[in-house]
Amino acid sequence: MEPIASSLRNPYVWLGVAGTGLVAWGSANGEYAYAATGWPNAGVAFFGGLAPMPLDKIFIIVGVALLSWAWWQVRPRRGVPPIHAGTALALWSLPLLFTAPVLSMDPALYADLGWIQFQGLNPYDVGLTGAGGPFAGQVDSLWAGRGVAYPPLALLVHKAVVALAGAHPWWSIIGMRLPVLLSVAVMGWAIPRIADLLGRARPEPAPAGSTQPVAAQPPRVAVRSSRPTPPVKTSPVETSRVSRTPAPRVAVWLGLLNPLLVIHFIGGAHNDAPMLAVTLVALWLVLRFPRPVVSLVAAPILVGVAMALKQQGGLAVVAVAALPVAARLAALPLLPRLKLLGWRTAIATAVALVTFAGICVVSGLGFGWLGWLDLMGAAPTPAPLPTVVKGIAWVIELVGLDSTGFQVVAGAASTLIMIAVLGWVLVRFSDRPLSALAWGALVVVVGGQALHPWYLPWALALLGLVPLTRTQRRWVYGFALGFVNWNAIQTAILHR
């Protein structure tokens, strides 16, 4: 109970509550609704009206800044009483639960996808707003009439939420936070347990410049569920190069409490959260039971389920296939190591793909998402490679030339660059499969067609589980803090 009491006494925990309270208040203003009539809830509309423009924008920007500062101040440090992450997260989330969607109207888009399915139609065929209904007016005009690249299991989750809410025009949208909250709860269960299992490994020298404490024995966990992790038998992974693994408190702080997750998973109700939760369960499973049937069958099946929620989840096949043999991988020269990693990953990939394809078929929705993958970069985002391509295309058009051909070629080239960098990461960390997954996730997030802030918690949760040098930590923490605040400013002011 002491960490809970310490959390309740910590002024920075309450500063975070003030921050999310301001974000919730500013987000309730009707200017952030796409429908001309505003939010379809009188209470929220009244609450938002108490923060007229430009006060609503100021509330959002200042609120995100306060939450960011609070998160930084509660980071695990020697001599500072630990907070209870569950308590802090619950308090920070509370103001966001019943307000309007935060910094994105994707939840309305999800509700429309659920409504389309209730009309007996396939969203991949008819496109958003194609069935009319109570949510069409809240969908961004950029996506109206277009299909989506979300895989079938994500669409079925949206349909279930709309059914649970009785297709109510407001509660169906707000209800999209339910699967996110369940997913975050799973993350809170899985992250400290994964870190604890990794922390039982035999220590080895960490990357140069690392100052993280060696975790030869399970570190004391300040954030626990009501049921402690049962003792585990010695497994091959316990002698792998997972030394200097961050203590569970550090992993939870970065992976669960970060402001990107609070604002964009809980506040924005984005459907990346279930994919991440299932991925973490797969990692825990293969660490807890490092047997071939688990690492090559059971865990890859979960990876296939994660892919059916968001395709990027498929990257986890590398880690689930390789973690039980991480000690062997670390001891082998590069070519034999890649051979061992390659055949295990190939088996796990086959199982994951069969599972994913089976879900697509059984759902009745099929593979229509394939036809809409090129729309992922339609919305303006700061994704580095597409931004460079668009900038050059703008110059080409400025001098009176057609940039269509250039954009097609450059778009394909940027994808190949991302794949090449991802391949380099997988080879570079082939002796550390969890690091390969964590850094690979960051490459996919930053190097893809679009860079949304709700993509980043996936990579942060995984990076929180692996050793980082001091320089790496500074870059990761700085990027997370900078991106969440920049996005708040940009979206609150420009609405995009």
Disulfide bonds with the S-S distance in Angstrom:
none
